[in-house]
Structure formats: C-alpha cells, structure tokens
C-alpha cells in the first residue's frame, strides 16, 4: 500500500501510524510510518506553543521521538489500528497551550502483527465550543444535567456531592472524588466523594494530611502532558508505577486496580483533580469522553465558587490579623438583636491593646502590626475564632452566646495569662453578660466602659514605662 500517496492527498496534517499487536492483547512499539508536509511542518517548523521533542522528522520512528509518551494517544492508536475503529477526539493536552482536533481512521490490510491507521490533526489556538459539544446525545444529556444542577445550586457543596455521585454512577466506579488544592498554603481538601455499595475503600480524609499536597503535585508529571490519565488494565497501571512509584504503591495498598484522573483547570490555574477508581475497562472510552466535557464545565463552576469565597473573605476578614472585621461584627450584632436568638444569653469581652501607639512611635508600624497579629493569635488561643472581631485600630471584641459571667471571667484571666507569652503584649479588658441577645448593644456599651476603666488603671501604674 502506498501510504505516502494516502497522506499526501489529505489537506491538513496527517500521518500513517503503525501499532505492534502482541499476543497477550497488549501492544508494543507505535511508530509514525510516514507523513505529509503539513504534519512534518508541525515537527520541523512548529507554530507557537507547539514545539516537539525534536525538530527533525525521521520516517518510521517511534512516536515518542516527537512527544512524551501519552497513554491516551496510544489507546486511540491501538483501538483504531488494531480494533479497526474510526475515532475522534478534541482535547487540550497540558503540555501544549493549544487544542487538538484529532481523527483516527483504520487502514487495511495488516502486515502480520503490524496494524495501521491514519492520524489526522488540526490545531486550534482557542477552544472551539461547537467541537467541544459534539458528543453523543446521552453524554450531552448527562453534561447538561450536571450544568443545570450546578447553576441552580443554593448550597454548592451539597450540589457538588450530588454531581460527584452522578459521575460515579456514570463511570460505574467504586469511588469518585473531587480534590481541591491550595497552592499558597500547599494543602489539599476534599470537596466531595462518592462510594459504591459495599465498598471496602476508605474515605479520602484518611489519606489527606499535610504531606498529601506533595503527592497531588506529582500527578502533573504522571499525566505527563496529556489532558488526563486513564489506566484501565495492568499494562496501564504498570506505566503509572514507572512514572510515580510512591503514588502507585499508595493506590495499590488502597485497593485501586483502575483509575481515571482529570485535572480541574481554568486558564493557567490548577484547581485540583477529579478521579474515579475501579471501573469496568470497557467503559473507559465513554468515561473519558464524558469527563472531558464535564470537567470543562465543572472547573468553571468551582473557580467561580472559590472566587466568591475569596471575595467573602476579603469583605468579612481583617487582612492583617485574619479575624473577622467590624463589618461582620455589625452584621452579627444586628442578627443577635432579631428574634432568632431571643432565648439565648450573650457575653461580650472588649480587649484593647495597651502601648500600641508607643510601639508604633518608637519601633515603627511593622512592630505595631506584629503586636496586633500577636493579639489576634492570643485571642484565638482562648476563644473560638468565629466569635472574635477586630472592631478597629487596637480594639478587639469577643461576642459569644450562652456563656456565664463566671466562664467569661475565667477566659478573661486566661487571656491575660496567654498574652504574657508574647513580647510587649498587654490587654485592657472589659466584660459584660446579658440575659437576652437582644440586649447585646447594652453589653457592648458596658464592656467598653469597663475596658476603658481597666486601661486607665494600667496607665496609672505604667506611666513611666
């Protein structure tokens, strides 16, 4: 067969690929047998964001001469060349900042155990939404249902859990999980997960500790520049072992036999990952096709939700100390004045820093800022952080429900003791309790007055210091 004549008659980048079929059902070497000029140009004259491992095309070379080994690419080549399937995929590999519109067409006849297919490739610098949505009707319906659930969600976390369960059902997997990564804090958190009935797998929280971020960070290299990782049999899992032996050992001990892992990414930001483990290998193609579109939508929704959380933090927290700000205190006071908490008591502690102005004047505002941070940390050691507010300047307020005056007095004394652990930290303190939350403003006024009386006594005894 004149392979060269075939590809030369294709307008876009095209090549003939050979796959070595092994007797055990696996495959051996995959080669780019020959290619047309448009395909050779992608190697020898690459466009921006599409540089191969080499810029010299050599006929009948292994494909790994040009790009890092990619299990997904190999799977498509195998299914087209060996199983004689016509396949299509539209993906954004992590290794390139472009979208690939790919088609695989089987060729006849085979040459012994060497099977052939045509690989046709088109490169887009931006996502083509029409091609992204060009999926089967049942997959489109599944993705649409996911979109509708997420867009109408009042409780994002609860809805994410439902979506995770839906994805697990679709994959027919034993476990599905969405993990988020905080790259500043270098921590991971579980957004949601779902299990099949009678599973012996443990919740991910069993494994997610401070060191787990490093494991999650290693997945990028395990995916190796592709858009996802699918290991659907022992052959694929062996490649996972070669690339990431520590993670493979963890998967093996946990009881994972197959895994599909997709990054959740928007723009240049990696939000986390979604994965499913222990699914039927014959569903791998459908799982990949569904998750390629689902993760595109899911990433956008998660990003927007995280953005809203960040905006909420910015509007509700004091940026220096990290505790709640005056705006949140005012909102909480208004809530306590309503009938919602009429049967609860309220306790207030005012804590004002002694000597902050002197610290700023003598040692600078950096030292003063550190004193404020130390004050917030000391308050956190004694009170629940949800009850602590920075009312402004050097003034902190604690507002708690259902705490007796004896309990509040004991905590005030503990705060004085804790403050001694910090250099130059001293509080002027005033406390008050009211039998009804509706009287919280009276409690604030009384505690404020008592705090100033405590401050007056402090400066009487520290006037020379």
N, C-alpha and C positions, 0 to 999 in steps of 0.2 A: 504494500500500500504506500502511495506517495504522500506521506504525512506533510511534507513541506508544501505541496500544492494545496492541501486542505487548508492549512492555516493562512497561507498567502492570499486566499480568497475570502478571508474574514477581515472586515474593515477595522475593528477595534483590536486591542491587544489580545493575542491568542497563542496558545502553545499546546503541544501534544504531551501528555504525561503518561508515563508507564508505571505500573504498580506490580511488584513481585508478589504473587499469590503463594502462600505457604500451605502445606498440607494440613496443619493444625487449625486452619481457619483464620490465622493472623496474616500479616503481610510483612514483607521485607523492605527492600530498597524502593524508594519512589524517586523517579528521575524526570527531568524536563528534557524530553527527547529532542524536540526541535520547536522553533517559534517563529512568528512573523516579525516584521520590522517594528511594528508598534509595541510588541511585547519586549523585544530586545532593547528598545529605547528606554523602557521603564527600568532596565538594569544599567545600561551604559550611559544614558542621558536622563537621569531621574529628575522629575519635577520636584518642587519644594515639598518638604515633609514626606518624601517617598524614596529615601536612599536605601539601597540594598546593602548586604554584607560585602558585596564585591561589585565592581563596575566593569567586569569582563565576562561576557557570555561565552560559555563553552557548551556545545551541544552534548546531549546525553549525560549531563552532570546531575548528581543528586540535588534535589531542590533545596536542601539545607546549605548548599553553596551560596545561595542568594538570600535566604531569610532564616531566622531562628526556627528550630523545629516547632511545629504547630500541630497539636493533636486534632484540632477541628478541621484544618486543611487536609490532613492525612485521612481523616474519616470520610470527607467528601470525595477525595480522590478514590479511595477504596470502594465506596458504595457505587460510584459512577463506573469506574473501570472494571471492577470485579463483579459487582451485582447488577451492572448494566442499567443504572438508574439515571434519569435526567434530573439534575438538581439545580437549585438556585438559592443564593443567599445574599443578603445585603447587610454588611457589618462594618463596624468601626473598630479595627484592631487597636489595642492600646499602644502598640509600637509605632503607629503612624497616625498623624493628625489628618486623616482623610477617610472617606467612606468607600468601600469596595462593593461594586455590583458584580457578582460572580455567577457564572453559569458553568455547569459540568455536563458534558454530553458524551455518552459511552461510544466507543468505536469497536467494530468487528473487522476481522476475527482476532482472537487472542493468538499470541505466539508462544505456545506451550503454557508455562505458568506466568508469562508476562502479559498483563492486560493493559488496555489503553483507554484513554478518554481525552476529550478536548477541554481545555480550561480557557474560558473567555472572561476577560476582566475589563471593567470600566471604573475609573477613579473619579470620585466627586469630592471637591474640597469642603462642601457643606452637605448636611443630611437632606435627602430628598424624601419628604414626608409621604408622597404617593407610593414610593417604593417600600418605605417602612410599613405602610398599611396594607401592602399587597401580600396578605396571608390568607389562609383558608378561612371559610366562614365560621367554623366552630372556634378557631383560635381568635378571630376578630371579635366574636361574641364574648369570649372569656375575658379578653383585654378590655372591651367596652364595659363589662360588668365591674371589673376592677376600677376603672376610671370613675364610674358613677358612684361606687361606694366611697372612694376616697374624696371625691369632690363634694359629696353631701354630708361628710362626716362632721358631727359635732364634737365627738371625742376621738381625736386622731389615733391615740394608742389603742383604743378598743377596736376601731375600724381596721387598723393595721393588723391586729390579731386575726380578724375575720379574713382579711386578704391572704395572710400567711397560711391559714387553714385551707383556703380555696386553692392556693398554689400547691400545697402538699397533696391535696386530693387529685389535682390535675396531674401531678408527677407520679401519683401512686407511690410516694416515697414513705419511708419510715419516719423521717424527720425533715422539717423545713425550718429555717431560721433566718432572721434579718438582724445583722450585727452592725452597729454604728461605731465609727472611730472618731475620737477627738485627737487631732494631730498636735494640738498645742499642749494638752495635758498628757498625751501619749497613753490614753486609756481607751477601753472598749466598753460598750454597753449593749445589752440585748433589747432591741425594740420589741420583738415578738418571736414566738416559735410555736410550732405545732407538731404533734406526735400522732402516729397511727395507734390503733387499739393494741393493747397487749405488748407494747414495745418494752424492751429492757434498756433502751438508751436513757442516759441521764440528762437532766436539763443542762443547757449550756452554762448556766451560772455556776455549775460545779467546776467548770474549767476556766472561766473568765476571771483571772486575778490580775494583779499589776503587771505580771510578765507576759500576759496573753497578747498585749499590743504588738510585741515583737514577732509573735507567731503570725498574727494577722498581717503585719507589714511584710512578711516573707511571701505572702500569697501572690503579690505582684510578679515576683520573679518566677514563681511556679506556673502562673498563667503564661509567662514568657512572651508577652507582647501581643497575645491573641485577645479576643474580646471576652473569652470565658474559658473555663476548664471543665471538660466533661471526661470523666474516667468511668467507662461503663463495663469494664471487664478487668481481668487480672493483668492483661497486657498493658492497658492504660494505667492501672494503679502502679505497675512496676515503673513506669515513667515518672509518676508522682514521687515514688520512693527515690529515684535517681536525682530528681530536682530538689526535693525537700525531705530528706530522711527524718528530720525531727518531727515535722508535721505528719508525715506518713505513719510514723510509729504511734503518734497520738491518735490518728484515725483508726489504725489497726486495733489498738487497745480498746477504743471506744466501740468497736464493732462495725465500722463503716466498710462496706465492700464496694460500693459505687458512690460517686459524688459528682454533682454539677455545681459549679461555683461561678457566680457572676458578680463583677464589681458594680457597685452603685455609684455612678459618677455623673457629675454635671459640670460642663465646661472643663476646667482643669482641676476640679476639686473631687477627691475620692471621699465619698460619704461613708462607705462601708461595703458590706457584701451581703448577698443573699445566696443561700445554698440549700440543696436537698440531697439527702443521702439514702442509700439503699432503695433504689428504684429499679423497675424492670428494664433491662438493657434495650429491649425492643421499643421502649418509649423514649429513648434518648433523643431521637431526632425531633419528635413533637415537643419535648421539654425544651430543647434548645430554641426552636422556632418561637415558642410561646414566650419564653423568658427574655428573648432578645427584644421583643416589643414591650413586654410588661415592665422590665427593668428601666426602659427608657422613660416610661410614664412614672413609675414608682420613684425614680431618682428625683424627678422634678417636684413631686409632691413632698417627699421627705425634705428636700432642700428648702422649699417654701415654709414648711413647718418649723424646721430648725432656724430659719431666718426670723420667723415670728417669735420664736423662743428667745433669740438673741435680742430682738427689739424689746421684748418684755423685760428682759434682764436690764437692758440699758435704761429703760424708763422706770424701773422699780428698785434698782440697787444703786447704792453709793459706789462709785467707781474706785475710790481709794481703798475703802475698807472691805467692800464686798457684801456688806449687810444692807438690809432694806433702808430705803431713803425716806425723807419726810413725806413725799407724795403718797407712798404706800402706808405710812403711819396715819395720815389724814383719812385715807380710804378705809383703813381698818377701824379707826375711831368712829367714822360715820356708820359702818356696819354694826359696831357694838351698840350704837345708840338706837338701832332699829329694834323691832320686837323679836327678831330672830334669836337673840341671846338674852332675853329678858329674865330668864330663870337662872342665869349664871352670875357669879361674882366676878369682880375684876380687880386686879392688883397692878399697881404702877410703880416703877422704880426710875427715878431720874438719876443719871450719873454724868457729872460734868468734870472734865479734866482740870486738875489743878496745875498751874505752871506752864500751860501751852504757849501763852504769849511770850513768857520769858525764854522758853526753849527756842521759839522762832527768832527772837531778837538776838540771842547770844550764840546759837549754833546753826541758825538758818532753817528755812522751811523744809528742807529734806529731813532734818532731825525731827521737826514738828510733825511731818507726815508719818514718820516711823512711830512716833508716840501715839498717834491716832490709830494706826494699824495695830499696835500692841494693845490698845484699849479695846478694840473690837475683838481681838483674839482672847483677851481675858474674859470679856462678857460671854463669848462662845463657850468657854470652859464651865460656866456656871448656869447659863440659860440656854433654852432651845433657840437656835438661830432664827426661827420663824417669828420669835417674839421680840427681837432686838431691832431697833431703828436708830439711825443717825439722824437726829432732828435738825442738825445744822451746826457748823463750826465745831466746837469741842463738846457738844451736848449729845448724849445718848439716852434713849428711853427704852425701857422694857415694859411691855403690856401683856399680861398673862391672865387667863381665865381660871377660876376655881382654885385659887391659891390662898391659903390662910395668911393672916398677918404674921403668924409665927414662922411659917415656911418662908415668907418673903424676907423677914428679918434675918433668918439664918442664911439665906442666899446673899443678902447684902453683906453680911460679915464674911462669908466665903469669898465674895468678890474682892473685898479689901485684902484678904489674905493672898489670893491669887495674884493681885496686882503687884505684890512685893517681889514676885519672880521676874518682873520686867524693870529695866533700868529707868528711873525717874518717873514711873507711872504711879499716879495718885488720883483717886476719885473723891469728889464731893458728892454725897449720896442723899437722896430723899425718897421715902417710900410712903405709899398710902393704899388702903384697900377699901372697896365699896361693895355693898351687898347686892347691887344690881349693875349690870354692864351699862345700863342707860345713864348711870352717873359717872361714866369714865372721864368726862371732862372735869368734873369736880375732883376726881382722883388725880388727874394730871396737874391741876392747879395747886392742890395741896402738896403733892410730891415735889413740884417745882419750888414752892416756897420753902419746904424743909431742906431741899438741896442747897439753896442759897444760904440758909442759916448754917448748914454744915460747912459751906465754903468760907463763910465769914469767920467761923471758928478756926478753920485751917490757916487762913492768912494772919489771924491774930497770933498764932503760935509759930508761924513761919515767916514773919515779916522781915527778918534779917537774912533770909535764905533765898 
